[in-house]
Amino acid sequence: MTAVGVFRPGESPTRESELPDLDCRENIDAMVHGFYQRLLNDPVMAPVFLEVAGIDLQQHLPTICQYWYKMLLGERSISGT
C-alpha cells in the first residue's frame, strides 16, 4: 500500500489512543527509530538513503532525535547550540 493509499486528509488511519504522545524522549526515540526502520525496509527508499545519500545512521539518528527533542520538548542540544 502506498502512502497516498493510506493518507486521507482529515482522517486518522489509527485511533488517537493507539498513538503515544510525543511528550518525552522515549516516545520521540520510538517514533524516529520506527520511521527509519520502516524506511530502511522499503526496497525503493533504502538505497536512496544508504547508497545515494550515504547516510551514516550511527551519526544521523542521534542528530534527528535531538532535532525533535528541541522542536517538541524545547530542549537545547548538549553543546548548547
C-alpha positions in Angstrom: 0.0 0.0 0.0 1.3 3.4 -0.8 1.3 6.5 1.4 -1.3 8.0 -0.9 -3.5 5.0 -0.3 -3.1 5.4 3.5 -3.3 9.1 3.9 -6.7 10.8 3.7 -6.8 14.5 4.8 -8.9 15.0 7.8 -8.9 11.3 8.7 -6.6 9.4 11.1 -5.6 5.9 9.9 -5.5 4.8 13.5 -7.3 5.9 16.6 -5.5 8.6 18.5 -5.5 6.5 21.7 -3.2 4.0 19.8 -0.5 6.6 19.2 1.7 7.7 22.1 2.1 11.4 22.7 5.5 12.7 21.7 6.0 14.3 25.1 9.1 12.5 26.3 12.5 11.4 24.8 11.5 7.7 24.9 8.4 8.3 22.7 10.3 10.5 20.3 13.1 7.9 20.1 10.5 5.2 19.3 8.9 7.4 16.6 12.2 8.3 14.9 13.7 4.7 15.1 10.3 3.2 13.9 10.2 5.6 11.0 13.8 4.7 9.9 13.2 1.0 10.4 10.2 1.2 8.0 12.1 3.4 5.6 15.1 1.0 5.5 12.9 -2.0 4.9 11.5 -0.3 1.8 13.3 -1.6 -1.3 13.0 1.7 -3.1 13.8 4.1 -0.3 16.6 2.2 1.5 19.1 2.6 -1.4 18.4 6.3 -1.7 19.3 6.8 2.0 22.1 4.3 2.3 23.8 4.3 -1.2 22.9 7.6 -2.9 22.9 9.9 0.1 25.4 7.7 2.0 23.6 8.4 5.4 25.6 7.2 8.4 22.8 6.0 10.6 25.1 5.9 13.7 25.6 9.6 13.3 22.3 10.6 11.7 19.8 9.1 14.2 21.0 10.9 17.3 21.0 14.2 15.3 17.4 13.6 14.2 16.3 12.7 17.7 18.0 15.8 19.1 16.1 17.9 16.5 12.8 16.5 17.6 13.7 16.9 21.3 14.3 20.6 20.6 11.2 21.1 18.5 8.8 19.1 20.7 10.3 19.4 24.2 12.1 22.7 23.9 15.4 21.1 24.8 18.7 22.6 23.7 21.5 20.4 22.4 24.2 19.2 24.7 26.7 21.6 23.1 24.2 24.4 23.9 23.6 25.4 20.3 
